[in-house]
């Protein structure tokens, strides 16, 4: 989000007129410890439900690929491409979930 000219003016005014905060390495920890615990919101539940649904669907695709590979005596270029795509999707889902979990926690 872009800062407006008024925001910049107020920011500079506050910087100029307010005293500097004292150096205290425990300040952030003290403030965070006094904050109320975070409550799970509906958006969090929807997000995790989406991750779960994607994981189940991805698991079904992996299952179908492994079963079809067991019935065939050859591996085609399409099979290799399918493995690569599913691997990339699995890593993407894992990274997306991890980043989302770290951001909320």
N, C-alpha and C positions, 0 to 999 in steps of 0.2 A: 504494500500500500504506500502510495506516495505521500510525503509530508507536504502540507500546505504551507504557504508563506507565514500564516499566523502561527502555525505550530512551531515553525523554526524560530520566530520572534519570541514566543513564550519559552521555548527551550533555552534560548540564550539568556533571557531575562532571569530564569530560575538558576541557571548555572552561575550567573554573575552575582545574584543577590543572596543565594543560600550558602551557608558555610560548608566546607568539605566534611564528609563523614570521617570519623576517626578510624584509624587503621585497627581492625580487630578481626583476626582470621576466624574467630568463632561466631561472628555476627550472623552469617548466612545460616549456619547450622542452628543457632538459637532461634532464629525466625522460623525456619522450616519446622523445627520441633514443636513450635507453638501453633502451627496451622492445623486446622481440623483435617481429619483423614478424608481422602478423596472418595467421592461416591461414584459408583458405576452409573453411567448414563445409558439411556436407550440406544444412543449411537454406538456405544461400545459393544453392547449386546448384539446389535445388528452387524457390526463389523466382524466380531468373532464368529457369528453364525455364518457370515459369508466366507470367512476363511475355512470353517469346518466343511461347508458345502463344497468349496473348491477342492479341499483335500480329499473328500469322498469321491468326487467325480474323477479327480486325477488318479486316485487309487483304482477305480474301475477301469480306466484306460490302461494303466500298468498291468492290471490283471488280464485284460483282454489281449494285450500285446504278448505277455509271457505265455498264455495259453496257446495263442496262435503260433508262436515260435516253436512251441513243443510239438505241434502237429505237422510242422513243415521240416523238410530235410535240408532246405537251403535258406540262406539269408540274402534278401534282396537289398538293393539300394534304398528302396522305400522303407524297409524295416530299419535300416541304419538311420535314415532321416527321422523316422518315427521315434526311435530311441533318443536321438539328439534333441528333438523337440520336447519330448516328455521330460528328459533330464533338465533342460533349460526351464521348463515350466515348474518343475519340482523345486529347483534352486530359487527361482523367482518367488514362488509362494513362501518358501522358508525364509527368505530374506525379507519379504514384505511383512510377514507375521512378526519376525524378530524386531524389525525397526518399529513397527506399530506398538509392540509390547514394551519396548524400551522407551518409546516416546511417552506412553501413558504412565509407566511405572516410575 
